[in-house]
């Protein structure tokens, strides 16, 4: 909390004028690089749409609703005046494919921060382009697993756990050489008291990653499961 307050105090002094200057300079550089300035207001509109899913510190950095609205207005005015009639690159056919790993890993960060809706939207974007992406399927399994942990109703927990299992199984099917899906499958099956499948998944995990940091712990689970 102290670090957050220090960051807020340090940055807050720059104010709206310099924020507008920053946006003006940013648009100038992006336009010079060939990007379409008409896209700038859309960026802040997207941030405004998603701002409710961020924590307090991120809301400050990215902007709350009133300040994002100001930035939408200021960039729109620049498009209307300084960049009137100026167009550039908006998208290319392979842009989503080239950026999918960035989107996917950002989804993982959102998952870890508990921003499940944002994470799911990004994973859906990736899987729409590359449905056979094993890492995206793995992260989707993590999404359902974490949601299951937070669910209150028993039926919701069970339903989400089943969805997590399906995603982990799919990830393992798409990339049998990856140890992570088997690790997660082992723990989920263990929690469900499915001894046979838990044992099988843990064994595959250790076979693929014998020097795993948690190898000792997994071996202890296997000893328990073999009794």
PAVEX-284166 format. One record per residue (C-alpha): residue number from 1; x negated, y negated, z. Coordinates in steps of 0.2 Angstrom, whole numbers, plus 5000, padded with zeros to 4 digits. Example, Ala and Ser with C-alpha at 12.3 -4.5 7.8 and 13.67 -1.06 7.14 Angstrom:
<nodes>
NODE   pos      u      v      w
NODE     1   4938   5022   5039
NODE     2   4932   5005   5036
</nodes>
This chain:
<nodes>
NODE   pos      u      v      w
NODE     1   5000   5000   5000
NODE     2   4986   4988   5004
NODE     3   4978   4991   4987
NODE     4   4995   4988   4979
NODE     5   4997   4972   4988
NODE     6   4979   4966   4984
NODE     7   4982   4970   4965
NODE     8   4999   4960   4965
NODE     9   4991   4945   4974
NODE    10   4976   4945   4963
NODE    11   4986   4946   4946
NODE    12   5001   4936   4951
NODE    13   4992   4920   4950
NODE    14   4991   4921   4932
NODE    15   5009   4916   4929
NODE    16   5020   4916   4914
NODE    17   5010   4903   4904
NODE    18   4995   4914   4903
NODE    19   5007   4929   4900
NODE    20   5014   4920   4885
NODE    21   4996   4916   4879
NODE    22   4991   4934   4881
NODE    23   5006   4939   4870
NODE    24   5002   4926   4857
NODE    25   4984   4932   4856
NODE    26   4989   4950   4856
NODE    27   5001   4947   4841
NODE    28   4988   4937   4832
NODE    29   4975   4952   4833
NODE    30   4988   4965   4829
NODE    31   4994   4955   4814
NODE    32   4976   4952   4808
NODE    33   4973   4971   4810
NODE    34   4987   4974   4798
NODE    35   5002   4978   4809
NODE    36   5019   4971   4807
NODE    37   5022   4957   4819
NODE    38   5041   4961   4818
NODE    39   5038   4976   4829
NODE    40   5031   4966   4844
NODE    41   5048   4962   4852
NODE    42   5054   4980   4850
NODE    43   5039   4985   4862
NODE    44   5046   4974   4876
NODE    45   5063   4980   4873
NODE    46   5058   4998   4875
NODE    47   5049   4993   4891
NODE    48   5064   4984   4897
NODE    49   5074   5000   4893
NODE    50   5063   5011   4903
NODE    51   5058   4999   4917
NODE    52   5070   5007   4930
NODE    53   5060   5023   4930
NODE    54   5044   5015   4935
NODE    55   5037   5011   4953
NODE    56   5035   4994   4960
NODE    57   5017   4992   4955
NODE    58   5020   4997   4937
NODE    59   5035   4987   4936
NODE    60   5024   4972   4940
NODE    61   5011   4976   4927
NODE    62   5024   4980   4913
NODE    63   5037   4968   4919
NODE    64   5054   4967   4927
NODE    65   5070   4964   4917
NODE    66   5070   4945   4918
NODE    67   5051   4944   4913
NODE    68   5053   4957   4899
NODE    69   5068   4947   4892
NODE    70   5057   4931   4892
NODE    71   5043   4941   4882
NODE    72   5056   4947   4870
NODE    73   5062   4929   4867
NODE    74   5044   4922   4865
NODE    75   5038   4936   4853
NODE    76   5054   4934   4843
NODE    77   5051   4916   4842
NODE    78   5034   4919   4835
NODE    79   5041   4931   4822
NODE    80   5053   4917   4817
NODE    81   5040   4904   4816
NODE    82   5022   4908   4815
NODE    83   5025   4925   4807
NODE    84   5040   4921   4796
NODE    85   5039   4932   4781
NODE    86   5024   4941   4787
NODE    87   5025   4960   4786
NODE    88   5012   4974   4789
NODE    89   5011   4992   4793
NODE    90   5025   4999   4803
NODE    91   5023   5017   4803
NODE    92   5015   5031   4792
NODE    93   5021   5048   4788
NODE    94   5007   5056   4798
NODE    95   5007   5044   4813
NODE    96   5019   5054   4824
NODE    97   5008   5070   4821
NODE    98   4992   5060   4824
NODE    99   4998   5053   4841
NODE   100   5008   5068   4847
NODE   101   4994   5073   4859
NODE   102   4994   5056   4867
NODE   103   5013   5057   4869
NODE   104   5011   5074   4876
NODE   105   4998   5070   4889
NODE   106   5007   5054   4894
NODE   107   5022   5065   4897
NODE   108   5011   5075   4909
NODE   109   5007   5059   4919
NODE   110   5025   5054   4920
NODE   111   5029   5072   4926
NODE   112   5016   5070   4940
NODE   113   5024   5053   4945
NODE   114   5041   5060   4946
NODE   115   5048   5051   4930
NODE   116   5057   5066   4923
NODE   117   5068   5057   4911
NODE   118   5053   5048   4903
NODE   119   5043   5065   4902
NODE   120   5057   5074   4894
NODE   121   5060   5061   4881
NODE   122   5041   5062   4876
NODE   123   5041   5081   4876
NODE   124   5056   5081   4865
NODE   125   5047   5070   4853
NODE   126   5032   5081   4852
NODE   127   5042   5097   4850
NODE   128   5053   5089   4837
NODE   129   5037   5088   4826
NODE   130   5027   5103   4832
NODE   131   5040   5115   4840
NODE   132   5026   5128   4842
NODE   133   5015   5117   4853
NODE   134   5011   5129   4868
NODE   135   5005   5115   4879
NODE   136   5021   5105   4876
NODE   137   5031   5121   4881
NODE   138   5020   5123   4896
NODE   139   5023   5105   4902
NODE   140   5042   5108   4899
NODE   141   5041   5123   4911
NODE   142   5032   5111   4923
NODE   143   5047   5099   4921
NODE   144   5060   5112   4925
NODE   145   5050   5119   4939
NODE   146   5048   5102   4948
NODE   147   5066   5098   4945
NODE   148   5071   5115   4953
NODE   149   5061   5111   4968
NODE   150   5070   5094   4970
NODE   151   5087   5102   4967
NODE   152   5099   5103   4981
NODE   153   5112   5115   4976
NODE   154   5107   5134   4975
NODE   155   5114   5136   4958
NODE   156   5105   5121   4951
NODE   157   5089   5128   4958
NODE   158   5092   5145   4950
NODE   159   5097   5138   4933
NODE   160   5081   5126   4932
NODE   161   5070   5140   4938
NODE   162   5076   5151   4923
NODE   163   5073   5137   4911
NODE   164   5056   5135   4918
NODE   165   5053   5154   4916
NODE   166   5059   5153   4898
NODE   167   5047   5139   4894
NODE   168   5032   5147   4902
NODE   169   5035   5163   4893
NODE   170   5036   5154   4877
NODE   171   5020   5145   4880
NODE   172   5012   5162   4884
NODE   173   5019   5169   4868
NODE   174   5012   5155   4857
NODE   175   4995   5155   4865
NODE   176   4991   5172   4874
NODE   177   4973   5166   4877
NODE   178   4979   5151   4889
NODE   179   4979   5156   4907
NODE   180   4990   5142   4914
NODE   181   5007   5149   4909
NODE   182   5003   5166   4917
NODE   183   4998   5157   4933
NODE   184   5015   5148   4934
NODE   185   5024   5163   4929
NODE   186   5016   5173   4943
NODE   187   5021   5161   4956
NODE   188   5039   5159   4949
NODE   189   5041   5178   4949
NODE   190   5034   5179   4966
NODE   191   5046   5167   4973
NODE   192   5060   5177   4965
NODE   193   5053   5193   4972
NODE   194   5051   5200   4955
NODE   195   5036   5210   4960
NODE   196   5032   5219   4944
NODE   197   5032   5204   4933
NODE   198   5023   5193   4946
NODE   199   5009   5206   4947
NODE   200   5008   5207   4928
NODE   201   5007   5188   4926
NODE   202   4994   5186   4940
NODE   203   4983   5200   4932
NODE   204   4983   5192   4915
NODE   205   4979   5175   4923
NODE   206   4963   5182   4932
NODE   207   4958   5192   4916
NODE   208   4959   5176   4906
NODE   209   4951   5165   4920
NODE   210   4941   5176   4932
NODE   211   4931   5161   4939
NODE   212   4947   5150   4942
NODE   213   4946   5139   4958
NODE   214   4961   5148   4965
NODE   215   4955   5166   4960
NODE   216   4953   5171   4978
NODE   217   4971   5165   4982
NODE   218   4978   5175   4967
NODE   219   4969   5191   4972
NODE   220   4977   5189   4990
NODE   221   4994   5188   4981
NODE   222   4990   5204   4971
NODE   223   4985   5213   4987
NODE   224   5001   5208   4995
NODE   225   5011   5213   4979
NODE   226   5003   5230   4978
NODE   227   5007   5236   4995
</nodes>
